[in-house]
């Protein structure tokens, strides 16, 4: 699955309550979905997740990192 990532984006629109143990990286949208969400990274494991209104869904770490690298160019 491909992701579209915006940094900083507007992650506060999707994740208004801080999630303990996670840092906000930016905004992410999954391919084929209409609603973006906040892109979070777990401080202990480095895994990524998408947060929407308190719901947290896991993301493919390799695909997120690949997408983030394209933003660095």
N, C-alpha and C positions, 0 to 999 in steps of 0.2 A: 504494500500500500504506500502511495506517495503522500507526502505532506507538504504543505505550504506554511512557511514560518516567517513571522515578522518580529523583528527585535527593535525597539522594545514592544511595539504593538500596543494593544489595550487590554492586557490580561485581567486588569481589575474589573472589567465588565463581566467576566465569566467566573471569577473566583474572588469574591469580595471578602471572604473570611480567610485569614492566613491559615495555611495547612502546616501543622507542626512537622518538622523533619524534612520539609520540602522547600526549595527555593524557586521563585518565579523567574523563568528565563525569558519568556516573551509570549507571543500569541501563535497558536497553531490551528490549522484547518486540515482535516483529513480529506483526501481525494474523494469526491462523490457526495460529500456531506455539505449541507447548507450552513450549519452553525459552527463557527470557530470556537476555540476555548483557550484557556490559559495553559501554556507549556510549563510544566514543573519538572524539576530534577531532584531526585531523592539525595539528600546530603550524605547518607550512609552508604548507599549502593551505587549511586550514579545513574540509576534507571530513570527513564523519562515517563511522564504521564500527562494526560490531558484532563483538566478540571473544568467542569461546567456545573455551576450552582451546587457545589458540594459533592457532586459525583466525580470520582476519579477513575479514569480508564487508562490501562497500560498502553504503551506505545512501543514499537520496534526500535530499540536503542540504536542499532546500526543504521537504520533509515533516518532517524532523527539526526544522528551525528553526520551522516553523509549530506543531508540537507543543510545543516548548520555550516559545514565546510564550504558549500557553494556561496553562502552569504559573506564569507570572509574575503572573497576575491574582489 
